[in-house]
């Protein structure tokens, strides 16, 4: 949706509307950082890493805001994920149309996640979430996958598990 001006640049009916619309499109992490969010109380035992969804980091250029939210939660132990910006293998329907290739990518991602010693992986894309949950089971990596907003929910509830 942020790319609508480019997609509709040659369309006299929609080009201006596309510009106006795309300026309003934001990821939830951008909104929270831009407009402020209430920091929760301190949490315990949450060792967290962050996988950057391709659509967010490469296309929308959103990278720092999710980290700012994660590291802004008091008590979070944050571990930077090696190759955090690399694809997890989901890539839309790539994990369906090119399953074997996607598993090679996922295996590497899961090794990197395991190396962080995190017990939670945060990512803001449902496809990535499903892929990483599958990878944790397939490669026996003891980690839970969660959306940044759900991580905030846990923190607001003072670390109670969902």
Backbone as a chain_set.jsonl record, in Angstrom:
{"seq": "XXXXXXXXXXXXXXXXXXXXXXXXXXXXXXXXXXXXXXXXXXXXXXXXXXXXXXXXXXXXXXXXXXXXXXXXXXXXXXXXXXXXXXXXXXXXXXXXXXXXXXXXXXXXXXXXXXXXXXXXXXXXXXXXXXXXXXXXXXXXXXXXXXXXXXXXXXXXXXXXXX", "coords": {"N": [[0.817, -1.194, 0.0], [2.063, 1.16, 0.611], [3.408, 1.546, -1.685], [1.631, 2.337, -3.587], [1.581, 4.922, -4.943], [3.62, 4.603, -6.869], [2.681, 2.378, -8.265], [0.334, 3.372, -9.385], [1.097, 5.562, -10.872], [0.812, 6.294, -13.57], [-1.852, 6.495, -13.94], [-4.4, 8.603, -14.392], [-6.751, 8.899, -12.923], [-6.352, 7.663, -10.433], [-3.799, 8.333, -9.432], [-3.272, 10.645, -7.789], [-4.937, 10.137, -5.6], [-3.781, 7.784, -4.717], [-1.312, 8.7, -3.766], [-2.098, 10.294, -1.57], [-3.419, 8.378, -0.016], [-1.315, 6.483, 0.498], [0.412, 7.91, 2.118], [-0.753, 7.734, 4.535], [-0.458, 5.177, 5.396], [0.834, 2.99, 7.746], [2.982, 0.887, 9.648], [2.185, -0.873, 12.64], [4.198, -0.663, 14.547], [5.496, 1.673, 13.773], [3.49, 3.559, 14.262], [3.188, 3.32, 17.076], [5.739, 4.129, 17.99], [5.945, 6.692, 16.819], [3.764, 8.077, 17.941], [3.883, 7.568, 20.588], [3.861, 5.346, 23.404], [2.709, 3.633, 26.24], [4.997, 2.592, 28.573], [5.408, -0.641, 29.812], [5.391, -2.299, 33.073], [8.276, -3.776, 34.673], [9.41, -6.826, 33.281], [10.113, -10.333, 33.66], [12.387, -12.952, 32.804], [12.189, -12.957, 29.988], [13.749, -13.546, 27.241], [14.641, -12.23, 24.298], [14.613, -12.153, 20.728], [14.711, -10.635, 17.462], [13.184, -11.121, 14.393], [13.323, -9.742, 11.244], [10.71, -9.011, 9.171], [10.616, -9.444, 5.652], [8.984, -7.778, 4.02], [8.686, -5.593, 5.632], [11.261, -4.581, 6.433], [12.767, -4.434, 3.988], [11.054, -3.418, 1.964], [9.346, -1.45, 3.151], [11.144, -0.117, 4.688], [11.258, -0.184, 7.462], [12.745, -0.708, 10.426], [14.07, 0.008, 12.809], [12.014, 0.791, 14.588], [10.427, -1.49, 15.554], [12.418, -2.725, 17.138], [12.908, -0.681, 18.95], [10.556, -0.704, 20.415], [10.618, -3.317, 21.5], [13.056, -3.297, 22.993], [12.408, -1.279, 24.656], [10.837, -2.263, 26.634], [10.953, -2.71, 29.976], [13.262, -4.877, 31.521], [13.395, -6.785, 29.532], [15.538, -9.037, 27.94], [17.422, -8.498, 25.299], [18.533, -9.976, 22.34], [20.455, -9.636, 19.573], [19.617, -10.872, 16.419], [21.542, -12.856, 14.335], [21.862, -12.18, 10.887], [19.325, -11.038, 10.712], [17.774, -9.64, 8.876], [17.501, -11.333, 6.786], [15.552, -13.5, 4.77], [13.065, -15.766, 6.047], [12.163, -17.875, 4.67], [9.508, -18.119, 4.149], [8.201, -16.088, 2.531], [5.761, -15.063, 1.215], [4.113, -17.239, -0.666], [6.19, -18.891, -1.145], [7.18, -20.903, 0.493], [5.406, -22.879, -0.043], [5.308, -23.232, -2.837], [7.98, -23.683, -3.389], [9.036, -25.644, -1.571], [11.265, -27.309, -0.624], [13.504, -25.647, -1.074], [12.746, -23.501, 0.545], [12.922, -24.69, 3.029], [15.644, -25.015, 3.375], [16.431, -22.374, 3.697], [14.949, -21.769, 5.977], [16.071, -23.542, 7.852], [18.639, -22.47, 8.223], [17.9, -19.999, 9.314], [16.704, -20.864, 11.701], [18.9, -21.995, 13.018], [20.362, -19.687, 13.496], [18.574, -18.353, 15.197], [18.503, -20.125, 17.364], [21.13, -19.836, 18.235], [21.07, -17.385, 19.507], [20.075, -17.814, 22.017], [17.617, -16.984, 22.846], [14.29, -17.055, 24.219], [12.046, -16.248, 23.031], [10.9, -15.269, 19.834], [10.375, -12.413, 18.071], [8.295, -11.142, 15.577], [6.735, -9.32, 12.945], [5.063, -10.298, 10.919], [2.507, -12.335, 9.708], [2.95, -14.571, 7.979], [5.701, -15.056, 8.34], [5.599, -15.644, 11.048], [4.144, -18.083, 11.112], [5.894, -19.685, 9.608], [8.204, -19.641, 11.233], [7.251, -20.803, 13.588], [6.709, -23.348, 12.617], [9.327, -24.039, 11.907], [10.566, -24.086, 14.442], [9.393, -26.35, 15.556], [10.051, -28.33, 13.638], [12.876, -28.318, 13.614], [13.467, -28.638, 16.24], [13.813, -26.426, 18.074], [13.788, -24.63, 20.972], [11.741, -22.301, 21.322], [9.445, -19.583, 21.384], [7.157, -17.959, 19.202], [6.147, -14.682, 18.461], [4.06, -11.807, 17.927], [4.975, -8.316, 17.834], [3.047, -6.634, 19.133], [1.633, -8.46, 20.663], [3.659, -9.234, 22.368], [3.927, -6.876, 23.804], [1.438, -6.941, 25.088], [1.776, -9.133, 26.831], [3.791, -8.052, 28.413], [2.455, -5.844, 29.551], [0.723, -7.25, 31.118], [2.353, -7.974, 33.073], [4.231, -10.009, 32.484], [2.81, -12.375, 32.469], [2.167, -15.451, 30.951], [0.807, -16.198, 27.71]], "CA": [[0.0, 0.0, 0.0], [2.968, 2.305, 0.578], [3.908, 1.663, -3.055], [0.54, 2.708, -4.492], [1.907, 6.014, -5.88], [4.406, 4.062, -7.978], [1.821, 1.48, -9.04], [-0.713, 4.126, -10.084], [1.664, 6.826, -11.353], [0.339, 6.609, -14.924], [-3.321, 6.447, -13.944], [-4.853, 9.947, -14.016], [-7.849, 8.831, -11.976], [-5.957, 7.188, -9.109], [-2.448, 8.699, -9.003], [-3.307, 11.568, -6.646], [-5.553, 9.404, -4.481], [-2.791, 6.816, -4.249], [-0.335, 9.45, -2.965], [-2.744, 10.674, -0.313], [-3.648, 7.153, 0.753], [-0.07, 5.834, 0.923], [1.01, 8.701, 3.194], [-1.436, 7.367, 5.777], [-0.184, 3.778, 5.705], [1.895, 2.821, 8.736], [3.042, -0.333, 10.436], [1.821, -0.593, 14.031], [5.396, -0.237, 15.287], [5.71, 3.079, 13.447], [2.491, 4.336, 15.0], [3.51, 3.323, 18.502], [6.932, 4.945, 18.213], [5.669, 8.08, 16.437], [2.772, 8.723, 18.804], [4.149, 7.229, 21.976], [3.187, 4.202, 23.99], [2.966, 3.517, 27.672], [5.925, 1.51, 28.865], [4.899, -1.528, 30.853], [6.24, -2.587, 34.222], [9.376, -4.695, 34.398], [9.093, -8.241, 33.075], [11.219, -11.232, 33.977], [12.557, -14.194, 32.053], [11.872, -12.845, 28.569], [14.929, -13.382, 26.403], [13.954, -11.95, 23.034], [15.316, -11.756, 19.514], [13.781, -10.063, 16.488], [13.314, -11.448, 12.967], [12.762, -8.656, 10.45], [9.977, -9.453, 7.979], [11.129, -8.851, 4.408], [8.135, -6.677, 3.547], [8.831, -4.443, 6.519], [12.606, -4.011, 6.394], [13.269, -4.14, 2.64], [10.12, -2.629, 1.172], [8.865, -0.267, 3.869], [12.298, 0.481, 5.369], [10.962, -0.114, 8.894], [13.653, -1.625, 11.092], [14.396, 0.453, 14.166], [10.839, 0.944, 15.444], [10.123, -2.696, 16.333], [13.476, -2.888, 18.146], [12.698, 0.335, 19.981], [9.47, -1.199, 21.269], [11.1, -4.496, 22.23], [14.069, -2.917, 23.981], [11.798, -0.316, 25.569], [10.129, -2.98, 27.693], [11.913, -2.945, 31.058], [13.513, -6.255, 31.904], [13.626, -7.64, 28.356], [16.912, -9.294, 27.538], [17.361, -8.512, 23.84], [19.681, -10.555, 21.65], [20.383, -9.362, 18.14], [19.593, -12.082, 15.605], [22.398, -12.816, 13.148], [21.133, -12.208, 9.612], [17.925, -10.731, 11.046], [17.066, -9.127, 7.697], [17.416, -12.393, 5.776], [14.257, -14.179, 4.686], [12.874, -17.003, 6.824], [11.752, -18.918, 3.74], [8.066, -18.057, 3.906], [8.148, -15.282, 1.303], [4.452, -15.19, 0.582], [3.799, -18.669, -0.795], [7.432, -19.571, -1.535], [7.306, -22.13, 1.282], [4.496, -23.861, -0.634], [5.698, -23.492, -4.222], [9.391, -24.125, -3.409], [9.16, -26.151, -0.202], [12.627, -27.762, -0.281], [14.358, -24.463, -0.99], [12.348, -22.707, 1.717], [13.395, -25.384, 4.225], [17.073, -24.696, 3.509], [16.472, -21.018, 4.253], [14.417, -21.847, 7.343], [17.047, -24.225, 8.709], [19.675, -21.49, 8.561], [17.273, -19.025, 10.203], [16.5, -21.482, 13.01], [20.222, -22.098, 13.652], [20.685, -18.353, 14.003], [17.699, -18.085, 16.342], [18.985, -20.959, 18.471], [22.399, -19.276, 18.695], [20.847, -16.21, 20.356], [19.612, -18.281, 23.327], [16.347, -16.328, 23.17], [13.155, -17.965, 24.361], [10.975, -15.655, 22.232], [11.245, -14.591, 18.578], [9.36, -11.429, 17.728], [8.236, -10.774, 14.169], [5.464, -8.662, 12.682], [4.396, -10.786, 9.718], [1.868, -13.636, 9.966], [3.623, -15.632, 7.231], [6.943, -15.343, 9.058], [5.244, -16.286, 12.319], [3.799, -19.478, 10.825], [7.122, -20.352, 9.175], [9.11, -19.805, 12.37], [6.634, -21.796, 14.479], [6.97, -24.63, 11.959], [10.762, -24.289, 12.038], [10.878, -24.447, 15.824], [8.985, -27.758, 15.733], [10.799, -29.193, 12.703], [14.294, -28.366, 13.97], [13.539, -28.798, 17.689], [14.362, -25.217, 18.693], [12.9, -24.266, 22.075], [11.47, -20.869, 21.21], [8.072, -19.211, 21.045], [7.101, -16.893, 18.2], [5.123, -13.744, 18.901], [3.971, -10.497, 17.271], [5.381, -7.259, 18.773], [1.92, -6.152, 19.937], [1.355, -9.507, 21.647], [4.718, -9.122, 23.371], [3.514, -5.768, 24.672], [0.324, -7.422, 25.915], [2.365, -9.926, 27.903], [4.508, -7.143, 29.311], [1.449, -5.088, 30.3], [0.157, -8.164, 32.113], [3.484, -8.254, 33.962], [4.94, -11.224, 32.161], [1.993, -13.581, 32.455], [2.24, -16.108, 29.658], [-0.474, -16.379, 27.038]], "C": [[0.866, 1.267, 0.0], [3.505, 2.552, -0.826], [2.821, 2.061, -4.046], [0.899, 3.88, -5.417], [2.711, 5.535, -7.086], [3.527, 3.192, -8.882], [0.804, 2.233, -9.894], [-0.211, 5.429, -10.7], [1.147, 7.232, -12.732], [-1.186, 6.619, -15.042], [-3.855, 7.802, -13.482], [-5.976, 9.943, -12.97], [-7.373, 8.511, -10.557], [-4.609, 7.696, -8.603], [-2.44, 9.622, -7.791], [-3.898, 10.902, -5.406], [-4.545, 8.423, -3.868], [-1.742, 7.503, -3.368], [-0.907, 9.79, -1.596], [-2.926, 9.451, 0.584], [-2.345, 6.595, 1.32], [0.629, 6.597, 2.046], [0.397, 8.37, 4.552], [-1.111, 5.942, 6.234], [1.022, 3.697, 6.641], [1.834, 1.413, 9.325], [2.728, 0.05, 11.884], [3.029, -0.128, 14.843], [5.734, 1.223, 14.995], [4.749, 3.959, 14.232], [2.839, 4.441, 16.474], [4.713, 4.212, 18.811], [6.653, 6.417, 17.907], [4.749, 8.797, 17.422], [2.935, 8.391, 20.273], [3.324, 6.055, 22.455], [3.614, 4.112, 25.443], [3.891, 2.331, 27.91], [5.369, 0.662, 30.004], [5.846, -1.617, 32.048], [7.33, -3.562, 33.791], [8.869, -6.126, 34.246], [10.333, -9.066, 33.411], [11.219, -12.417, 33.019], [12.095, -14.115, 30.603], [13.161, -12.51, 27.822], [14.423, -13.35, 24.964], [14.948, -11.651, 21.919], [14.259, -11.293, 18.518], [14.14, -10.484, 15.07], [12.616, -10.353, 12.174], [12.023, -9.206, 9.228], [10.474, -8.71, 6.739], [10.307, -7.644, 3.96], [8.351, -5.415, 4.38], [10.203, -3.783, 6.361], [13.033, -3.611, 4.987], [12.353, -3.215, 1.86], [9.731, -1.339, 1.872], [9.974, 0.475, 4.607], [12.016, 0.723, 6.854], [11.82, -1.167, 9.581], [13.865, -1.25, 12.556], [13.187, 0.477, 15.107], [10.47, -0.325, 16.206], [11.152, -2.956, 17.438], [13.302, -1.89, 19.292], [11.596, -0.096, 20.946], [9.962, -2.357, 22.124], [12.063, -4.086, 23.338], [13.542, -1.884, 24.965], [11.003, -0.961, 26.689], [11.137, -3.283, 28.797], [12.027, -4.428, 31.406], [13.719, -7.205, 30.739], [15.134, -7.808, 28.17], [16.871, -9.459, 26.022], [18.666, -9.038, 23.26], [19.503, -10.325, 20.157], [20.506, -10.678, 17.371], [20.572, -11.947, 14.442], [21.544, -12.962, 11.883], [19.64, -11.943, 9.809], [17.121, -10.276, 9.838], [16.938, -10.159, 6.587], [16.063, -13.079, 5.881], [14.243, -15.446, 5.536], [12.458, -18.159, 5.928], [10.264, -18.922, 3.444], [7.792, -17.323, 2.597], [6.833, -15.41, 0.541], [4.052, -16.647, 0.532], [5.02, -19.469, -1.262], [7.579, -20.9, -0.795], [6.348, -23.222, 0.798], [4.975, -24.237, -2.043], [7.133, -24.014, -4.348], [9.768, -24.664, -2.028], [10.6, -26.506, 0.171], [13.581, -26.58, -0.14], [14.029, -23.636, 0.245], [12.833, -23.36, 3.007], [14.893, -25.158, 4.441], [17.237, -23.317, 4.148], [16.018, -21.043, 5.711], [15.41, -22.503, 8.289], [18.15, -23.271, 9.149], [19.132, -20.462, 9.55], [17.138, -19.605, 11.614], [17.829, -21.682, 13.746], [20.636, -20.754, 14.239], [19.844, -17.998, 15.227], [18.192, -18.863, 17.555], [20.269, -20.391, 19.071], [22.213, -18.06, 19.602], [20.518, -16.587, 21.797], [18.344, -17.56, 23.779], [15.272, -17.385, 23.39], [11.92, -17.431, 23.638], [11.583, -15.06, 20.961], [10.083, -13.677, 18.249], [9.451, -11.149, 16.239], [6.836, -10.257, 13.863], [4.72, -9.128, 11.448], [3.799, -12.161, 9.982], [2.519, -14.797, 9.218], [4.928, -16.041, 7.892], [6.639, -16.074, 10.362], [4.951, -17.773, 12.099], [5.057, -20.263, 10.451], [8.053, -20.614, 10.359], [8.561, -20.783, 13.406], [6.888, -23.199, 13.918], [8.444, -25.006, 12.116], [11.167, -24.701, 13.44], [10.525, -25.905, 16.092], [9.865, -28.683, 14.89], [12.251, -29.382, 13.147], [14.529, -28.397, 15.48], [14.278, -27.629, 18.373], [13.344, -24.741, 19.73], [12.696, -22.756, 22.108], [9.998, -20.669, 20.882], [8.118, -18.017, 20.113], [5.921, -15.994, 18.542], [5.199, -12.445, 18.099], [4.381, -9.422, 18.284], [4.245, -6.755, 19.669], [1.537, -7.186, 20.996], [2.421, -9.531, 22.736], [4.399, -7.987, 24.342], [2.39, -6.193, 25.602], [0.846, -8.223, 27.102], [3.06, -9.022, 28.92], [3.533, -6.316, 30.149], [0.82, -5.955, 31.382], [1.234, -8.683, 33.054], [4.092, -9.63, 33.763], [4.11, -12.485, 32.214], [2.014, -14.165, 31.051], [0.862, -16.247, 29.051], [-0.702, -17.839, 26.739]], "O": [[0.47, 2.304, -0.532], [4.0, 3.639, -1.123], [3.085, 2.115, -5.247], [0.545, 3.833, -6.595], [2.501, 6.012, -8.201], [3.619, 3.262, -10.108], [0.454, 1.793, -10.989], [-1.011, 6.308, -11.017], [1.058, 8.426, -13.019], [-1.727, 6.739, -16.141], [-3.771, 8.119, -12.296], [-6.118, 10.905, -12.215], [-7.927, 9.028, -9.586], [-4.302, 7.501, -7.428], [-1.672, 9.398, -6.855], [-3.403, 11.092, -4.295], [-4.478, 8.264, -2.649], [-1.332, 6.954, -2.346], [-0.247, 9.586, -0.577], [-2.628, 9.486, 1.778], [-2.28, 6.269, 2.505], [1.357, 6.002, 2.84], [0.968, 8.694, 5.594], [-1.459, 5.555, 7.35], [2.082, 4.258, 6.365], [0.758, 0.834, 9.476], [2.984, 1.181, 12.298], [2.891, 0.712, 15.731], [6.21, 1.934, 15.879], [5.145, 4.978, 14.797], [2.792, 5.526, 17.054], [4.7, 4.961, 19.788], [7.079, 7.295, 18.657], [4.933, 9.982, 17.704], [2.187, 8.895, 21.11], [2.222, 5.809, 21.965], [4.732, 4.471, 25.81], [3.599, 1.209, 27.498], [4.919, 1.184, 31.024], [6.952, -1.078, 32.027], [7.301, -4.099, 32.684], [8.003, -6.573, 34.998], [11.451, -8.553, 33.441], [10.178, -12.821, 32.5], [11.65, -15.119, 30.047], [13.599, -11.361, 27.778], [13.85, -14.324, 24.474], [15.97, -10.997, 22.124], [13.065, -11.529, 18.706], [15.251, -10.239, 14.6], [11.442, -10.067, 12.411], [12.643, -9.802, 8.347], [10.718, -7.504, 6.778], [10.861, -6.616, 3.569], [8.21, -4.3, 3.877], [10.295, -2.569, 6.177], [13.612, -2.538, 4.811], [12.829, -2.318, 1.164], [9.774, -0.263, 1.276], [9.757, 1.583, 5.098], [12.477, 1.709, 7.43], [11.651, -2.365, 9.354], [13.838, -2.113, 13.433], [13.329, 0.21, 16.3], [10.219, -0.249, 17.409], [10.792, -3.361, 18.543], [13.523, -2.222, 20.457], [11.698, 0.126, 22.153], [9.746, -2.375, 23.336], [11.898, -4.487, 24.49], [14.165, -1.639, 25.998], [10.543, -0.272, 27.599], [12.082, -4.039, 28.574], [11.028, -5.13, 31.563], [14.177, -8.329, 30.942], [15.897, -6.844, 28.235], [16.343, -10.451, 25.519], [19.754, -8.603, 23.637], [18.522, -10.767, 19.559], [21.391, -11.489, 17.644], [20.449, -11.02, 13.642], [20.62, -13.774, 11.834], [18.8, -12.555, 9.149], [15.913, -10.502, 9.78], [16.329, -9.884, 5.553], [15.507, -13.214, 6.971], [15.266, -16.105, 5.719], [12.405, -19.304, 6.378], [9.81, -19.661, 2.57], [7.214, -17.89, 1.669], [6.806, -15.813, -0.622], [3.692, -17.235, 1.552], [4.881, -20.602, -1.722], [8.036, -21.892, -1.361], [6.48, -24.378, 1.201], [5.037, -25.416, -2.392], [7.459, -24.71, -5.31], [10.713, -24.184, -1.402], [11.098, -26.038, 1.195], [14.372, -26.521, 0.802], [14.929, -23.129, 0.915], [13.125, -22.663, 3.979], [15.351, -25.117, 5.582], [18.077, -23.123, 5.027], [16.632, -20.412, 6.571], [15.567, -22.052, 9.424], [18.548, -23.268, 10.314], [19.813, -20.094, 10.508], [17.421, -18.925, 12.6], [17.879, -21.553, 14.969], [21.188, -20.687, 15.337], [20.349, -17.41, 16.183], [18.287, -18.313, 18.652], [20.47, -20.46, 20.284], [23.105, -17.737, 20.387], [20.667, -15.764, 22.7], [18.037, -17.533, 24.971], [15.334, -18.475, 22.821], [10.873, -18.078, 23.629], [12.64, -14.43, 21.002], [8.938, -14.121, 18.161], [10.539, -10.944, 15.7], [5.861, -10.711, 14.462], [3.829, -8.427, 10.969], [4.506, -13.063, 10.432], [2.629, -15.895, 9.763], [5.231, -17.23, 7.995], [7.342, -17.014, 10.732], [5.464, -18.621, 12.83], [5.259, -21.381, 10.927], [8.627, -21.697, 10.468], [9.328, -21.514, 14.033], [7.238, -24.119, 14.658], [8.769, -26.153, 12.42], [12.02, -25.573, 13.61], [11.266, -26.613, 16.774], [10.36, -29.698, 15.381], [12.789, -30.486, 13.063], [15.653, -28.204, 15.942], [15.226, -27.825, 19.134], [12.185, -24.483, 19.404], [13.387, -22.033, 22.827], [9.385, -21.484, 20.192], [9.002, -17.167, 20.215], [4.836, -16.472, 18.871], [6.272, -12.042, 17.65], [4.157, -9.599, 19.481], [4.469, -6.479, 20.848], [1.157, -6.82, 22.108], [2.121, -9.816, 23.896], [4.581, -8.123, 25.552], [2.393, -5.84, 26.781], [0.415, -8.02, 28.238], [2.928, -9.208, 30.13], [3.767, -6.111, 31.34], [0.43, -5.456, 32.437], [1.054, -9.69, 33.738], [4.426, -10.327, 34.721], [4.648, -13.575, 32.023], [1.889, -13.431, 30.07], [-0.131, -16.395, 29.763], [-1.733, -18.199, 26.171]]}, "num_chains": 1, "name": "protein.A"}
